Amino acid sequence: MKKIITILCIALAANISSNAQTSGNSSISGEKSKGFILKGKVLPFPMGDYIFTTTVGVEYVFTKHQSLGIDLEYFHQVRHHEYTSSKNKDSIGSNAHFINRGVLVSYRRYFNPENKTLLKLGEKLNAPILPYFSAFARYGKIDNHYNSGYETENIKYDEWQYSVGTVLGAYLGPVDINIGPFYKQHFTSSVDKTSAGATLTNPFYDNWGIRIGFNFLLGHFGGAQSLQSMHFSKL
């Protein structure tokens, strides 16, 4: 993680002076700079019992250096309690499902990748680097569902999330990775065993955190003069 943060910080610092010198060309726009980028991931992996996470997103590139994007996120974790059947002594369990759906919209400002420091760093990593800064807003919905027999105080739990934040990121070859702070508000509604079936709506709470995101390039269309297309042409 420290290595990733170091790479992103070097990428941003290296481009501050470079973009200041080339600011006269940074407003290039028009049809040859406009295009679309598709990205996403599908990652099932064991953590606890099982986690399945997937993301699909699209960026609309509207100038050489800028884009607007939207990402759809889905996260599903399954947990269970193991216990022994009195008849055959097999290990069995009752599942709980934790589902998180989200929609993220973002603005990105890409930086000039033809910086000597970035080129040397890309050679060491054996992958071209395209750094960016991004601001985002996200809406999320959490649903927790419990199968009969799962031991929990909650019968049902729902949560609505609203967050905003910024990230520093880069395309490292075909991999889009970023990290940065966010502020999030939570609104919760639950039914537990002590409430006799009544819904408990709690006042919202908030928190600060660190977002870490990554996706894989799925395809890009148009925008021949955009920094993104010039970067992907090197892959």
PAZAPA-4460 file (N, C-alpha, C; in steps of 0.05 Angstrom, whole numbers, plus 32768, in hexadecimal, padded with zeros to 4 digits):
% residues 235
    n_x    n_y    n_z   ca_x   ca_y   ca_z    c_x    c_y    c_z   seq   type   mol
   8010   7FE8   8000   8000   8000   8000   8011   8019   8000     1      M     A
   8027   8019   8011   8039   8031   8012   8045   8036   7FF6     2      K     A
   804C   8020   7FE8   8058   8022   7FCD   8045   8030   7FBA     3      K     A
   802B   8028   7FBB   8017   8034   7FA9   8014   8051   7FAF     4      I     A
   8012   8058   7FC9   800F   8075   7FD0   8027   8085   7FC7     5      I     A
   803F   8079   7FCA   8057   8087   7FC1   8057   808C   7FA3     6      T     A
   804F   8078   7F94   804E   807B   7F77   803A   8091   7F6E     7      I     A
   8023   8091   7F7B   800F   80A6   7F74   8018   80C2   7F7C     8      L     A
   8025   80C4   7F93   802F   80DF   7F9B   8045   80E8   7F88     9      C     A
   8057   80D6   7F80   806C   80DE   7F6D   805F   80E7   7F52    10      I     A
   804A   80D8   7F4A   803D   80DE   7F30   8031   80FA   7F31    11      A     A
   8024   8102   7F47   8017   811C   7F49   802C   8132   7F4B    12      L     A
   8041   812E   7F5B   8056   8142   7F5E   8065   8147   7F44    13      A     A
   806A   8131   7F36   8079   8134   7F1D   8069   8143   7F08    14      A     A
   804F   8143   7F0A   803F   8150   7EF5   8036   816D   7EFB    15      N     A
   803A   8176   7F14   8033   8191   7F1B   8042   81A5   7F0A    16      I     A
   805D   81A1   7F09   806E   81B3   7EFA   806A   81AF   7EDC    17      S     A
   8067   8195   7ED4   8064   818F   7EB8   804B   819B   7EAC    18      S     A
   8035   819A   7EBB   801C   81A5   7EB1   801C   81C4   7EB2    19      N     A
   802A   81CF   7EC4   802D   81EC   7EC5   803B   81F7   7EAC    20      A     A
   804E   81E7   7EA2   805D   81EF   7E8B   804D   81EB   7E71    21      Q     A
   803A   81D8   7E72   802B   81D2   7E5A   800E   81DB   7E5C    22      T     A
   8009   81EE   7E6E   7FED   81F6   7E72   7FE0   8202   7E59    23      S     A
   7FF1   820D   7E47   7FE6   8219   7E2F   7FD9   8204   7E1D    24      G     A
   7FE1   81EB   7E20   7FD5   81D6   7E0F   7FC1   81C5   7E1E    25      N     A
   7FBC   81CB   7E37   7FAB   81BA   7E48   7F8E   81BD   7E42    26      S     A
   7F86   81D0   7E32   7F6A   81D4   7E2C   7F61   81C7   7E12    27      S     A
   7F72   81B5   7E06   7F6B   81A8   7DED   7F51   8199   7DF1    28      I     A
   7F3E   819E   7DDF   7F24   8190   7DE0   7F1B   818B   7DC4    29      S     A
   7F02   8185   7DC0   7EF8   817F   7DA6   7EF2   8162   7DA2    30      G     A
   7EE9   815A   7D8A   7EE0   813F   7D85   7EF7   812B   7D89    31      E     A
   7F0F   8132   7D82   7F26   811F   7D83   7F2E   811A   7DA0    32      K     A
   7F25   812A   7DB3   7F2B   8125   7DCF   7F15   8117   7DDE    33      S     A
   7EFE   8115   7DD2   7EE7   8109   7DE0   7EE5   80EB   7DDB    34      K     A
   7EDE   80DD   7DF0   7EDD   80C0   7DEE   7ED2   80B3   7E07    35      G     A
   7ED3   8099   7E09   7EC8   808A   7E1F   7EDD   8075   7E28    36      F     A
   7EDD   8070   7E42   7EEE   805B   7E4E   7EDC   8048   7E5E    37      I     A
   7EDE   802F   7E59   7ECF   801B   7E69   7EE3   800C   7E7B    38      L     A
   7EDA   8008   7E94   7EEB   7FFB   7EA8   7EDA   7FEB   7EBB    39      K     A
   7EE6   7FD8   7EC9   7ED7   7FC8   7EDC   7EE7   7FB2   7EE8    40      G     A
   7EDA   7FA2   7EF9   7EE7   7F8B   7F05   7ED1   7F78   7F0F    41      K     A
   7ED8   7F5E   7F11   7EC8   7F4A   7F1D   7EDB   7F39   7F2E    42      V     A
   7ED8   7F3A   7F49   7EEB   7F2D   7F5A   7EDD   7F1D   7F70    43      L     A
   7ED9   7F03   7F6C   7ED0   7EF2   7F82   7EE9   7EE9   7F91    44      P     A
   7EE9   7EEA   7FAB   7EFF   7EE1   7FBB   7EF6   7EDB   7FD7    45      F     A
   7F04   7EC8   7FE5   7EFC   7EC1   8000   7F06   7ED6   8014    46      P     A
   7EF5   7EDF   8025   7EFC   7EF0   803C   7EE6   7EEB   8051    47      M     A
   7EED   7EDD   8066   7ED9   7ED3   8078   7ECE   7EBA   806B    48      G     A
   7EB7   7EBC   805E   7EAC   7EA5   804F   7EAF   7EAA   8031    49      D     A
   7EA4   7EC1   8027   7EA4   7EC6   800B   7E9D   7EE3   8005    50      Y     A
   7EAB   7EEF   7FF2   7EA5   7F0A   7FEA   7EA5   7F0B   7FCB    51      I     A
   7E91   7F19   7FC0   7E90   7F1D   7FA4   7E8D   7F3B   7FA0    52      F     A
   7E9F   7F47   7F90   7E9D   7F64   7F8B   7EA1   7F69   7F6D    53      T     A
   7E91   7F7B   7F63   7E93   7F82   7F47   7E8E   7FA0   7F43    54      T     A
   7E9B   7FAB   7F2F   7E97   7FC7   7F28   7E98   7FCA   7F0A    55      T     A
   7E86   7FDA   7EFF   7E87   7FE1   7EE3   7E84   7FFF   7EE1    56      V     A
   7E95   800C   7ED0   7E94   8029   7ECF   7E9B   8033   7EB3    57      G     A
   7E93   804C   7EAE   7E99   8059   7E94   7EA2   8075   7E9A    58      V     A
   7EB7   807E   7E8B   7EC0   809A   7E8C   7EBA   80A7   7E71    59      E     A
   7EAF   80BF   7E72   7EAC   80CF   7E5A   7EC2   80E4   7E5A    60      Y     A
   7ED4   80E2   7E46   7EEB   80F4   7E43   7EE1   810C   7E32    61      V     A
   7EE1   8124   7E3E   7ED7   813B   7E2F   7EEC   8150   7E28    62      F     A
   7F04   814E   7E33   7F1B   815D   7E29   7F33   814B   7E2B    63      T     A
   7F4A   8155   7E23   7F62   8145   7E23   7F69   813C   7E3F    64      K     A
   7F63   814C   7E53   7F6B   8146   7E6F   7F55   813F   7E82    65      H     A
   7F3C   8141   7E7A   7F26   813F   7E8D   7F11   812A   7E85    66      Q     A
   7F04   811F   7E9A   7EEE   810C   7E94   7EDA   810C   7EAB    67      S     A
   7EC2   8102   7EA5   7EAD   80FE   7EB9   7EA7   80E0   7EB8    68      L     A
   7EA2   80D4   7ED0   7E9E   80B8   7ED1   7E87   80AF   7EE3    69      G     A
   7E7E   8097   7EDF   7E6A   808B   7EF0   7E71   806D   7EF4    70      I     A
   7E70   8064   7F0C   7E76   8048   7F13   7E5F   803B   7F22    71      D     A
   7E58   8023   7F1B   7E44   8014   7F2A   7E53   7FFE   7F39    72      L     A
   7E4E   7FFD   7F54   7E5D   7FEB   7F65   7E4A   7FD7   7F73    73      E     A
   7E54   7FBE   7F75   7E44   7FA9   7F83   7E57   7F98   7F94    74      Y     A
   7E50   7F95   7FAD   7E61   7F86   7FC0   7E4E   7F73   7FCF    75      F     A
   7E56   7F59   7FD0   7E45   7F45   7FDE   7E57   7F33   7FEE    76      H     A
   7E52   7F33   8008   7E61   7F21   801A   7E4E   7F0E   8028    77      Q     A
   7E56   7EF4   8029   7E47   7EDF   8036   7E56   7ED5   804E    78      V     A
   7E48   7ED4   8065   7E54   7EC8   807D   7E42   7EB2   8088    79      R     A
   7E4D   7EA1   8098   7E3C   7E8D   80A5   7E48   7E84   80BF    80      H     A
   7E36   7E79   80D1   7E3F   7E6D   80EA   7E40   7E4F   80E6    81      H     A
   7E56   7E43   80EE   7E58   7E26   80ED   7E4F   7E19   8107    82      E     A
   7E40   7E04   8105   7E39   7DF4   811C   7E36   7DD7   8114    83      Y     A
   7E33   7DC5   8126   7E32   7DA8   8120   7E16   7D9D   8123    84      T     A
   7E0D   7D8F   810E   7DF3   7D83   810F   7DF3   7D6C   8123    85      S     A
   7DDE   7D69   8132   7DDC   7D54   8146   7DD9   7D38   813A    86      S     A
   7DCF   7D37   8121   7DCA   7D1E   8114   7DE3   7D12   8106    87      K     A
   7DEF   7D22   80F4   7E05   7D17   80E5   7E20   7D25   80EB    88      N     A
   7E1F   7D39   80FD   7E37   7D47   8106   7E46   7D55   80EF    89      K     A
   7E37   7D5C   80DA   7E43   7D6B   80C4   7E44   7D89   80CC    90      D     A
   7E58   7D97   80C2   7E5B   7DB3   80C7   7E48   7DC2   80B4    91      S     A
   7E35   7DD0   80BF   7E22   7DDF   80AE   7E1F   7DFB   80B9    92      I     A
   7E11   7E0D   80AB   7E0F   7E28   80B5   7DF9   7E37   80A8    93      G     A
   7DF2   7E4E   80B3   7DDD   7E60   80A8   7DEB   7E79   809E    94      S     A
   7DE4   7E82   8086   7DF2   7E98   807A   7DE6   7EB3   8081    95      N     A
   7DF8   7EC7   8080   7DF0   7EE3   8080   7DFC   7EF0   8067    96      A     A
   7DEC   7F02   805B   7DF5   7F0F   8042   7DF7   7F2D   8047    97      H     A
   7E0E   7F38   8040   7E14   7F55   8043   7E18   7F60   8027    98      F     A
   7E05   7F71   801E   7E06   7F7B   8003   7E08   7F99   8003    99      I     A
   7E1B   7FA3   7FF3   7E20   7FC0   7FF1   7E20   7FC8   7FD3   100      N     A
   7E0C   7FD9   7FCC   7E0A   7FE3   7FB1   7E11   8001   7FB1   101      R     A
   7E1E   800A   7F9C   7E26   8026   7F9B   7E27   8032   7F7F   102      G     A
   7E23   804C   7F7D   7E27   805B   7F65   7E3A   8072   7F6B   103      V     A
   7E50   8073   7F5B   7E64   8088   7F60   7E67   8099   7F46   104      L     A
   7E66   80B3   7F49   7E6B   80C5   7F33   7E84   80D5   7F39   105      V     A
   7E94   80DB   7F25   7EAE   80E7   7F2A   7EB6   80FA   7F13   106      S     A
   7EC7   810D   7F1B   7ED5   811E   7F08   7EF3   8118   7F0A   107      Y     A
   7F00   8116   7EF3   7F1D   8111   7EF3   7F2C   8125   7EE3   108      R     A
   7F43   812C   7EED   7F56   813E   7EDF   7F71   812E   7EDC   109      R     A
   7F77   8127   7EC3   7F8F   8118   7EBE   7FA7   812A   7EBA   110      Y     A
   7FBE   8120   7EBF   7FD7   812F   7EBD   7FE9   8124   7EA7   111      F     A
   7FFA   8135   7E9D   800D   812D   7E87   801E   8116   7E8F   112      N     A
   801C   80FF   7E80   802C   80E8   7E87   8049   80E8   7E7C   113      P     A
   804F   80FC   7E6B   8069   80FD   7E5E   807E   810B   7E6F   114      E     A
   807C   8108   7E89   808F   8113   7E9B   80A7   80FF   7E9F   115      N     A
   80BF   8109   7EA0   80D7   80F8   7EA1   80D6   80E5   7EBA   116      K     A
   80CC   80F0   7ED1   80CB   80E0   7EE9   80B7   80C9   7EE5   117      T     A
   80A0   80D0   7ED9   808C   80BB   7ED5   8095   80A6   7EC0   118      L     A
   80A3   80AF   7EAC   80AD   809C   7E98   80C0   8088   7EA4   119      L     A
   80D2   8093   7EB5   80E6   8081   7EC2   80D8   806E   7ED5   120      K     A
   80C3   8078   7EE4   80B4   8068   7EF7   80A5   8052   7EE7   121      L     A
   809A   805A   7ED0   808B   8046   7EC0   809D   8031   7EB5   122      G     A
   80B6   8038   7EAF   80C9   8024   7EA5   80CF   8010   7EBB   123      E     A
   80D2   8019   7ED4   80D8   8007   7EEA   80C0   7FF5   7EF0   124      K     A
   80A8   7FFF   7EED   8090   7FEF   7EF2   8088   7FDF   7ED9   125      L     A
   8095   7FE4   7EC2   808E   7FD7   7EA9   8072   7FDD   7EA1   126      N     A
   8068   7FF5   7EA7   804D   7FFD   7EA0   804B   801B   7E9E   127      A     A
   803F   8026   7E89   803C   8044   7E87   802A   804E   7E9D   128      P     A
   802E   8067   7EA5   801F   8073   7EBC   8010   808B   7EB2   129      I     A
   7FF6   808D   7EB9   7FE6   80A5   7EB3   7FD8   80AE   7ECD   130      L     A
   7FE3   80C2   7EDA   7FD8   80CB   7EF4   7FC0   80DD   7EF1   131      P     A
   7FB0   80DF   7F07   7F99   80F1   7F06   7F91   80F8   7F23   132      Y     A
   7F81   810E   7F25   7F74   8116   7F3D   7F56   8114   7F38   133      F     A
   7F47   810B   7F4C   7F2A   8107   7F48   7F1B   8110   7F61   134      S     A
   7F03   811B   7F5C   7EEF   8121   7F71   7ED7   8110   7F6C   135      A     A
   7ECA   8105   7F81   7EB4   80F3   7F7C   7E9E   80F7   7F91   136      F     A
   7E86   80ED   7F89   7E6F   80EB   7F9C   7E64   80CF   7F98   137      A     A
   7E5B   80C3   7FAE   7E51   80A7   7FAD   7E38   80A3   7FBE   138      R     A
   7E25   8094   7FB2   7E0D   808C   7FC1   7E0E   806E   7FC4   139      Y     A
   7E0A   8063   7FDD   7E0B   8047   7FE1   7DF4   803D   7FF2   140      G     A
   7DED   8024   7FEF   7DD7   8017   7FFE   7DE0   7FFB   8007   141      K     A
   7DDE   7FF7   8022   7DE6   7FDE   802E   7DCD   7FCF   8037   142      I     A
   7DCC   7FB5   8030   7DB6   7FA3   8039   7DC3   7F8B   8046   143      D     A
   7DBB   7F85   805F   7DC4   7F6D   806C   7DAC   7F5A   806F   144      N     A
   7DAF   7F41   8066   7D9A   7F2D   8068   7DA5   7F15   8076   145      H     A
   7D94   7F09   8087   7D9D   7EF2   8097   7D8B   7EDA   8093   146      Y     A
   7D97   7EC3   808D   7D88   7EAB   808B   7D7F   7EA2   80A7   147      N     A
   7D6A   7E92   80A7   7D60   7E88   80C1   7D75   7E77   80CE   148      S     A
   7D7A   7E7D   80E8   7D8F   7E6F   80F7   7DA9   7E7D   80FA   149      G     A
   7DAC   7E93   80EB   7DC5   7EA3   80EE   7DC3   7EB3   8108   150      Y     A
   7DD7   7EB2   8119   7DD6   7EBF   8133   7DDE   7EDC   8130   151      E     A
   7DCA   7EED   8135   7DCE   7F0A   8134   7DB8   7F18   8143   152      T     A
   7DBE   7F30   814D   7DA9   7F40   815A   7D97   7F4E   8146   153      E     A
   7DA2   7F52   812E   7D92   7F5F   8119   7D81   7F4B   8109   154      N     A
   7D68   7F53   8104   7D57   7F44   80F2   7D5A   7F4E   80D6   155      I     A
   7D5E   7F69   80D4   7D61   7F76   80BA   7D71   7F8F   80BE   156      K     A
   7D82   7F96   80AB   7D92   7FAE   80AD   7D95   7FBB   8092   157      Y     A
   7D90   7FD5   8090   7D93   7FE5   8078   7DA3   7FFE   807E   158      D     A
   7DB3   8006   806B   7DC3   801F   806F   7DC5   802E   8054   159      E     A
   7DC2   8048   8055   7DC5   805A   803E   7DDE   806B   8043   160      W     A
   7DEF   806D   802F   7E09   807B   8032   7E0B   8091   801D   161      Q     A
   7E16   80A8   8025   7E1C   80BE   8013   7E38   80C7   8019   162      Y     A
   7E49   80C7   8005   7E65   80CF   800A   7E70   80E0   7FF4   163      S     A
   7E84   80F0   7FFB   7E93   8101   7FE7   7EB0   80FE   7FEF   164      V     A
   7EC2   8102   7FDB   7EDE   8100   7FE1   7EEF   8106   7FC9   165      G     A
   7F09   8104   7FCC   7F1C   8108   7FB7   7F30   80F1   7FB7   166      T     A
   7F3C   80EB   7FA0   7F50   80D6   7F9F   7F66   80DF   7F8C   167      V     A
   7F7E   80D5   7F91   7F95   80D7   7F7F   7F98   80BB   7F73   168      L     A
   7F9A   80BA   7F58   7F9B   80A0   7F4C   7FAC   80A0   7F33   169      G     A
   7FAD   8089   7F26   7FBC   8086   7F0D   7FB4   806C   7EFF   170      A     A
   7FB5   806D   7EE5   7FB5   8054   7ED5   7FD1   804A   7ED5   171      Y     A
   7FD6   8032   7EE1   7FEF   8024   7EDF   7FEC   800F   7ECA   172      L     A
   7FF3   8015   7EB1   7FEC   8004   7E9B   7FCE   8003   7E99   173      G     A
   7FC2   7FEB   7E98   7FA4   7FE9   7E96   7F96   7FEA   7EB0   174      P     A
   7FA4   7FED   7EC6   7F98   7FEC   7EE1   7F93   8009   7EEB   175      V     A
   7F7B   800F   7EF3   7F73   8029   7EFE   7F73   8026   7F1D   176      D     A
   7F84   8035   7F2B   7F86   8032   7F48   7F86   804E   7F54   177      I     A
   7F79   8052   7F6B   7F78   806C   7F78   7F74   8069   7F96   178      N     A
   7F7A   807F   7FA4   7F77   807F   7FC1   7F73   809C   7FCA   179      I     A
   7F62   80A0   7FDE   7F5D   80BB   7FE8   7F48   80BC   7FFE   180      G     A
   7F45   80D3   800B   7F32   80D6   8021   7F16   80DA   8018   181      P     A
   7F03   80D2   802A   7EE7   80D7   8024   7ED8   80DE   803E   182      F     A
   7EC1   80EB   803B   7EAF   80F1   8052   7E95   80E3   804C   183      Y     A
   7E8A   80D4   805F   7E72   80C4   805A   7E5D   80C9   8070   184      K     A
   7E44   80CA   8068   7E2D   80CB   807A   7E1D   80B1   8077   185      Q     A
   7E14   80A6   808E   7E06   808D   808F   7DEA   8091   809B   186      H     A
   7DD6   8086   808F   7DBB   8085   809A   7DB3   8068   809C   187      F     A
   7DAB   805F   80B4   7DA6   8042   80B8   7D89   803D   80C1   188      T     A
   7D80   8025   80BB   7D66   801C   80C3   7D68   7FFE   80C8   189      S     A
   7D5F   7FF5   80E0   7D63   7FD9   80E7   7D4B   7FCE   80F7   190      S     A
   7D48   7FB4   80F7   7D35   7FA6   8108   7D45   7F91   8117   191      V     A
   7D43   7F92   8132   7D52   7F7E   8142   7D3F   7F6E   8154   192      D     A
   7D4A   7F5B   8163   7D3A   7F49   8173   7D2D   7F57   818B   193      K     A
   7D39   7F6D   8194   7D2F   7F7B   81AB   7D19   7F90   81A4   194      T     A
   7D16   7F95   818A   7D02   7FAA   8183   7CE7   7F9F   817C   195      S     A
   7CE3   7F85   8180   7CC9   7F78   817B   7CBF   7F7D   815F   196      A     A
   7CD1   7F7D   814B   7CC9   7F81   812F   7CC7   7F9D   8126   197      G     A
   7CCB   7FB0   8139   7CC9   7FCD   8131   7CE3   7FD5   8123   198      A     A
   7CE0   7FE7   8110   7CF8   7FF1   8102   7D05   8007   8112   199      T     A
   7D1F   8005   8116   7D2E   8019   8125   7D3E   802A   8111   200      L     A
   7D36   8043   810E   7D44   8056   80FD   7D56   8067   810D   201      T     A
   7D70   8064   8109   7D84   8072   8119   7D8B   808D   810D   202      N     A
   7D93   80A1   811C   7D9D   80BA   8111   7DB7   80B3   8101   203      P     A
   7DBC   80C4   80ED   7DD3   80BE   80DC   7DED   80C2   80EC   204      F     A
   7E01   80B4   80E4   7E1C   80B9   80EE   7E2F   80BD   80D6   205      Y     A
   7E46   80C9   80DB   7E58   80CE   80C5   7E74   80C6   80CC   206      D     A
   7E85   80C4   80B8   7EA1   80BD   80BD   7EB2   80C5   80A6   207      N     A
   7ECC   80C7   80AB   7EE0   80CB   8096   7EEE   80B1   8091   208      W     A
   7EF8   80AD   8079   7F06   8094   8073   7F18   8097   805B   209      G     A
   7F24   8081   8053   7F36   8080   803C   7F2A   806C   8028   210      I     A
   7F26   8076   8010   7F1C   8065   7FFA   7F34   805B   7FEA   211      R     A
   7F33   8041   7FE4   7F47   8035   7FD2   7F37   8027   7FBC   212      I     A
   7F3D   802E   7FA3   7F2E   8023   7F8D   7F40   8019   7F77   213      G     A
   7F37   8005   7F69   7F46   7FFC   7F51   7F33   7FEF   7F3D   214      F     A
   7F39   7FF2   7F24   7F2A   7FE6   7F0F   7F3D   7FDE   7EF8   215      N     A
   7F32   7FCF   7EE5   7F42   7FC7   7ECE   7F36   7FD4   7EB5   216      F     A
   7F47   7FDC   7EA2   7F3E   7FE6   7E89   7F30   7FD1   7E79   217      L     A
   7F17   7FD7   7E70   7F08   7FC4   7E5F   7F08   7FCD   7E42   218      L     A
   7F0B   7FE7   7E3D   7F0B   7FF1   7E21   7F0A   800F   7E21   219      G     A
   7F13   801B   7E0A   7F10   8038   7E07   7F09   803E   7DEA   220      H     A
   7EFA   8053   7DE6   7EEF   8059   7DCC   7EF1   8077   7DC7   221      F     A
   7EFC   807E   7DB0   7EFF   809A   7DA8   7F14   80A8   7DB9   222      G     A
   7F13   80C3   7DB7   7F26   80D4   7DC7   7F43   80CF   7DC0   223      G     A
   7F4A   80CF   7DA6   7F65   80C9   7D9E   7F7A   80DC   7DA9   224      A     A
   7F72   80F5   7DAE   7F84   8109   7DB9   7F83   810C   7DD7   225      Q     A
   7F73   80FC   7DE4   7F72   80FD   7E01   7F8A   80EF   7E0E   226      S     A
   7F91   80F7   7E26   7FA8   80EB   7E34   7FA2   80CD   7E38   227      L     A
   7F89   80C6   7E3E   7F82   80AB   7E43   7F87   8099   7E2B   228      Q     A
   7F7E   80A1   7E14   7F82   8091   7DFC   7F9F   808E   7DF5   229      S     A
   7FAF   80A4   7DF8   7FCB   80A2   7DF3   7FD9   808F   7E06   230      M     A
   7FCF   808E   7E1F   7FDA   807C   7E33   7FD3   805F   7E2C   231      H     A
   7FBA   805A   7E25   7FB1   803E   7E1F   7FBF   8034   7E05   232      F     A
   7FC6   8046   7DF3   7FD3   803D   7DDA   7FEF   8031   7DDF   233      S     A
   7FFA   8036   7DF7   8014   802B   7DFE   8013   800F   7E09   234      K     A
   7FFA   8006   7E10   7FF8   7FEC   7E1D   7FFB   7FD5   7E09   235      L     A
***
